[in-house]
Amino acid sequence: MHNDQEIVQVKLDQPKEFQPATTSKAFQMKLGESKTVVVYNRVNNYILDALLKAVFRNDH
């Protein structure tokens, strides 16, 4: 018996007037002379968490 995996594409019906949500800048922070972090309003939580931990890590 083989355990073959299948990839199945799923499409959901969307109204014709559906427009994707726009992405806009939530905040911008300058980290140094040549480093700036820009976070947009639709960032995933786990990405934002990792970013904040990297920027504000405690080097004591």
N, C-alpha and C positions, 0 to 999 in steps of 0.2 A: 504494500500500500504506500503510495507516494503522498507527501504532504506538499502539494504544489500551491504556491501563493498566487493570488490574482490581484492585480491592481485595477480598481474600478473607479472611473471618474464619476463624480456626483455633481450635478448642477441643480441649484434651487431656482424655482421660478421667481423672477423679480419683476415688479411693475415697470412698465416702459418708461415712466418718468423717474425711475431710480437714478440717483446720482451718487457717486461715491463721496464719502465724507471728506471734506478738505482738511489738509494738515497745515497747521500754522505753528510758528515758534512759540513755545511755552516760556522758556527763559534761556538766557545766554550768560555764561560766566567766563571771565578771563582768568586763566590759570598762571600766566606768566607773560613774558615779552612776546612770545610767538605761539602761545597755546590758548585756544578758546574752545569751550564746550557749548554746544547748542543742543537743547532738548526740545523736541516737538511734542505737541499735545497728544498724539496717538502712540507714544512709545509704549512698548510692552513693559509690564511691571518688573519682570526679572532682568530686563536690560537696564532699566533705570536703577534698580537695586545694585547691580554689579558696577555700574558707572559711579554711583555715589560712594560705594565702598572703595573703589579705586582712587577716586579724587580725594576723599577725606580719610584715608587710612591713617592709622595711628603709628608713627614710626618711632615710638619711644622705646 
